[in-house]
Amino acid sequence: MIKSILKPISVLLITCLGFTSIQAQDIHYSQFYQAPLLLNPALTGHMPGKFRINAMYRRQWATISNRPVFETPSVAFDMNLLRGENKYNSLGLGISLMNDRSSGGILQTFNLMLSAAYHLDLTRKEKTYLSIGLQGGLINKRLDVDEILFASQFNGEDLDPMMASGEVFDRNSIYNPDFRLGLAFAGFPTSKLRYKLGVGLYHLSQPKETFINESNKLPLRLVIHGDLRLPLGDRIGLEPKILYQNQAKASELVGGLLLDLMIVKKTSFYLGGEYRLGDAGIAVVGLRIQDWDVGFSYDFNVSDLRTASEGRGAIEFSLLKVFRKAYKVEPILPAIRYN
């Protein structure tokens, strides 16, 4: 009985958040390191080959209602230029697309971003790089007004869609330009030891967005991230990772550790876990074959919503591919992958 009551209440609260506070909070991936263009504009072209593609898919809280509360696919492509003209430095260009469906698709957010980054070899020995990147593009948010239920439509026993809500919407679609800036510092002391630190600032223009007759700005989002690759012998690598984000009054801190085990030459299996403070424990597994990287993660919800979600959070798939051998190019950056 309690569970049957909590589920519709949870859906109601999340739906209301969908066009209020969620407007002020961007999406997140548990495998944030697998989506470099979404993590930091400075990581555009930060790879050893000529081209790279990556795709992500996240599905969250499907147990709360008959459709997932959040569903987020994205794809990205980036490449390197100038290597032939300048032996040490390079220019990265890229494009990314993301379509986030919140509250079962009631609120949809589509991002189209173009990226550029310059990678400066500080020592001219391909050991230390400083990168700066810029993204610019368009954000579209769409609201399915007919699917929203409000507290004013509660008839004493259930939410009644036939009751008038009393809410007035001026529009159901918003288009805004968006700009993002990023810095990254990377070191590669040896072929098996590497580290990266980065910082990004999103929504520099703080565009106005609202579906009703009120003034609301998209707040700045600060991103700080870092990771390290430590060799433990010839066949094992340890990879700690950390991410901090802050936007308006919302913040997120994620820490994780992956263990990479070489199966045969140029093929490895990795597994590990992460913890998103106050929200979820995350299990991660994946396979790296040549220049392919396929990952899977599962979020175990530990927040107060776990009663309605039955402790289940999100599934997430990642795919990353670097193209280099087919184009016979030397590594532009010595990191095989960002993770």
C-alpha positions in Angstrom: 0.0 0.0 0.0 2.7 2.5 1.0 4.8 1.6 -2.1 1.8 2.1 -4.4 1.3 5.6 -2.9 5.0 6.5 -3.0 5.4 5.7 -6.7 2.8 8.2 -8.1 4.0 10.8 -5.6 7.6 10.3 -6.8 6.5 10.7 -10.4 4.6 13.8 -9.5 7.6 15.4 -7.8 10.0 14.5 -10.5 7.6 15.8 -13.2 7.4 19.1 -11.4 11.1 19.2 -11.1 11.3 18.6 -14.8 10.3 22.1 -15.8 11.6 23.9 -12.7 14.8 22.8 -11.0 15.9 20.4 -13.8 16.0 23.4 -16.1 18.9 24.5 -13.9 20.7 21.1 -13.8 22.4 19.4 -16.7 22.4 15.7 -17.3 25.3 13.4 -16.1 26.8 10.1 -17.1 28.3 7.6 -14.7 30.9 6.8 -17.2 31.8 10.5 -17.7 35.3 9.6 -18.8 33.9 7.8 -21.9 32.3 11.0 -23.3 35.2 13.5 -23.6 33.4 16.2 -25.6 30.6 16.3 -23.0 33.0 16.3 -20.1 35.4 19.1 -21.2 35.7 21.1 -24.5 39.5 20.9 -24.1 39.4 17.2 -24.7 38.3 17.6 -28.3 40.9 15.8 -30.4 42.7 14.5 -27.3 43.6 11.1 -28.8 46.4 9.2 -30.6 44.7 8.9 -34.0 43.1 11.0 -36.6 39.4 10.4 -35.9 37.3 9.3 -32.9 33.6 8.4 -32.4 31.8 7.8 -29.2 28.2 7.0 -28.2 26.5 6.9 -24.8 23.1 5.7 -23.6 21.7 6.1 -20.1 18.3 4.8 -18.8 17.3 5.7 -15.2 14.6 4.8 -12.8 12.4 2.6 -15.1 10.9 0.9 -12.0 9.2 4.1 -10.8 6.7 4.3 -13.7 5.9 2.5 -16.9 8.6 4.4 -18.7 12.1 5.6 -17.6 12.2 8.9 -15.7 15.4 9.8 -17.5 16.7 8.5 -20.8 19.8 10.1 -22.4 21.4 9.0 -25.7 24.4 11.0 -27.2 26.9 10.7 -30.0 30.0 12.6 -30.8 32.8 12.8 -33.4 36.1 14.6 -33.3 39.4 14.7 -35.2 42.9 16.2 -35.3 44.5 18.7 -37.7 47.8 20.4 -38.2 50.0 17.5 -37.1 51.8 17.5 -40.4 52.5 21.3 -40.3 53.5 21.4 -36.6 55.2 18.4 -35.1 54.3 19.1 -31.5 51.0 21.0 -31.4 47.6 20.0 -32.8 44.1 21.3 -33.3 41.0 19.3 -32.5 37.6 19.8 -34.1 34.4 18.0 -33.1 30.6 17.8 -33.0 28.3 16.3 -30.3 24.6 15.7 -30.2 22.6 14.7 -27.1 18.8 14.2 -26.6 17.8 13.9 -22.9 14.2 12.8 -22.1 13.2 13.7 -18.5 10.1 12.5 -16.7 9.3 9.9 -19.3 9.7 12.3 -22.2 7.6 15.1 -20.8 10.6 17.4 -20.9 13.1 16.9 -23.7 16.5 18.6 -24.1 18.4 18.5 -27.3 22.0 19.8 -27.6 24.0 20.4 -30.8 27.5 21.6 -30.0 30.6 22.3 -32.2 34.0 22.0 -30.5 37.5 23.3 -31.1 40.6 22.7 -28.9 44.3 23.5 -29.3 46.8 21.1 -27.7 50.2 22.6 -26.9 53.2 20.3 -26.3 54.9 22.2 -23.4 58.2 20.3 -23.5 58.3 19.3 -27.2 58.9 15.7 -26.1 55.3 14.5 -26.2 55.3 14.2 -22.5 53.2 17.2 -21.2 50.3 18.9 -22.8 48.2 22.0 -22.1 44.9 22.1 -23.9 42.3 24.8 -24.2 38.9 24.2 -25.8 35.7 26.1 -26.8 32.2 24.8 -27.6 29.4 26.7 -29.2 26.0 25.5 -30.2 22.2 25.3 -29.7 20.0 24.0 -26.9 16.4 23.2 -27.5 14.0 22.3 -24.6 10.5 21.0 -25.4 7.7 20.4 -22.9 4.7 18.1 -23.4 2.2 20.2 -21.5 -0.7 17.7 -22.0 1.3 15.0 -20.1 1.9 17.0 -16.9 -0.1 16.4 -13.7 -0.1 18.8 -10.8 -1.0 18.6 -7.1 -4.1 20.7 -7.9 -5.4 17.6 -9.9 -5.4 15.3 -6.9 -9.0 14.3 -6.2 -8.4 12.8 -2.7 -7.6 9.4 -4.0 -5.6 9.7 -7.2 -4.3 12.2 -9.8 -7.1 13.1 -12.2 -6.0 14.3 -15.6 -9.6 15.4 -16.3 -9.4 18.1 -13.6 -8.2 21.6 -14.5 -4.7 22.3 -13.2 -5.0 26.1 -13.3 -1.5 26.4 -14.8 -0.8 28.6 -17.9 2.1 28.0 -20.3 3.3 30.7 -22.7 5.3 28.2 -24.9 6.3 24.6 -25.1 9.6 24.9 -26.9 12.7 27.0 -26.2 15.8 27.6 -28.4 18.9 29.2 -26.9 22.6 29.5 -28.0 25.1 28.1 -25.6 28.9 28.4 -25.1 31.4 26.4 -23.0 35.1 26.8 -22.2 37.6 24.2 -20.9 41.2 23.7 -19.9 43.1 20.4 -19.5 46.6 19.5 -18.4 47.9 16.0 -19.2 51.2 14.2 -18.5 52.6 11.0 -20.0 55.9 10.3 -18.1 56.0 6.7 -19.5 54.0 4.7 -22.0 52.0 3.1 -19.2 51.8 6.0 -16.7 49.6 9.0 -17.4 47.5 11.6 -15.7 45.0 14.3 -16.6 43.4 17.2 -14.8 40.7 19.5 -16.3 38.3 22.2 -15.6 35.3 23.4 -17.6 32.8 26.2 -17.4 29.4 25.7 -19.1 26.6 28.1 -20.2 28.9 31.2 -20.4 26.1 33.3 -21.9 23.5 32.1 -19.2 20.6 32.2 -21.7 17.1 32.9 -20.5 14.7 30.0 -20.5 11.2 29.6 -19.2 7.9 28.0 -20.3 5.9 30.4 -18.3 5.8 34.2 -18.0 8.8 34.4 -15.7 12.5 35.3 -16.1 14.9 32.4 -15.6 18.5 32.1 -16.6 20.4 28.9 -17.2 23.1 28.9 -14.4 26.8 28.4 -15.0 28.1 24.9 -14.4 31.6 24.3 -13.1 33.2 20.9 -13.9 36.5 19.7 -12.3 37.8 16.3 -13.3 40.9 14.2 -13.0 42.2 10.7 -13.6 45.4 8.6 -13.3 46.7 5.5 -14.9 49.2 3.5 -12.7 50.9 0.3 -14.0 50.9 -2.6 -11.6 53.2 -4.9 -13.6 53.1 -5.5 -17.4 49.5 -6.8 -17.5 47.6 -4.8 -14.9 46.7 -1.1 -14.6 45.0 0.8 -11.8 42.8 3.8 -12.9 41.4 6.2 -10.2 39.0 8.9 -11.4 37.2 11.8 -9.9 34.6 14.3 -11.0 33.1 17.4 -9.3 30.3 19.5 -10.7 28.4 22.5 -9.4 25.4 24.3 -10.9 23.2 26.7 -9.0 22.6 25.0 -5.6 23.2 21.5 -7.0 26.5 19.7 -6.7 27.9 16.3 -7.6 31.0 14.5 -6.5 31.9 11.1 -8.0 35.0 9.0 -7.2 35.9 5.7 -8.8 38.5 3.1 -9.4 39.0 0.7 -12.3 41.2 -2.3 -12.6 42.4 -3.0 -16.2 43.6 -6.6 -16.8 45.3 -7.5 -20.1 44.0 -10.7 -21.6 46.2 -10.8 -24.7 48.2 -8.2 -26.5 46.1 -5.1 -27.2 43.0 -6.7 -25.5 42.0 -6.0 -21.9 39.1 -6.4 -19.6 38.3 -3.8 -16.9 36.0 -3.7 -13.9 35.6 -1.5 -10.9 33.2 0.8 -9.1 32.3 4.4 -8.4 30.3 6.3 -5.8 28.2 9.3 -6.4 28.1 11.0 -3.0 24.6 10.7 -1.4 23.1 9.2 -4.6 24.4 5.9 -5.9 27.0 3.2 -5.9 28.1 2.3 -9.5 29.4 -1.0 -10.8 31.5 -0.8 -14.1 32.7 -3.4 -16.5 34.2 -3.1 -20.0 36.3 -4.5 -22.8 39.1 -2.8 -24.8 40.1 -4.4 -28.1 42.6 -2.6 -30.3 41.1 0.9 -30.5 37.6 -0.1 -29.4 36.3 0.5 -25.9 32.9 -0.9 -24.8 31.6 -0.2 -21.3 28.6 -1.0 -19.1 27.7 0.4 -15.8 24.8 0.0 -13.3 23.8 2.6 -10.6 22.4 1.2 -7.3 20.3 4.0 -5.9 21.1 4.8 -2.2 19.3 8.1 -1.9 15.9 8.7 -0.2 14.2 7.7 -3.5 15.3 4.1 -3.1 11.9 3.1 -1.7 10.2 4.0 -4.9 13.0 2.9 -7.1 13.4 -0.4 -5.2 17.1 0.4 -4.9 17.5 0.3 -8.7 18.9 3.3 -10.5 20.3 3.4 -14.0 21.9 1.3 -16.7 24.5 2.9 -19.0 26.3 1.8 -22.2 29.3 3.4 -23.7 31.1 2.9 -27.0 34.4 4.6 -28.1 36.5 4.0 -31.2 39.7 5.7 -32.3 40.8 5.5 -36.0 44.5 5.6 -36.6 46.1 2.6 -38.3 43.9 2.9 -41.4 45.2 6.5 -41.9 48.8 5.8 -41.1 49.2 8.7 -38.7 51.5 8.9 -35.8 50.0 9.5 -32.4 49.0 13.1 -31.9 48.6 12.7 -28.2 50.2 9.7 -26.5 47.0 8.8 -24.5 45.3 5.8 -26.1 42.0 6.8 -24.5 40.8 9.4 -22.1 39.9 6.8 -19.4 
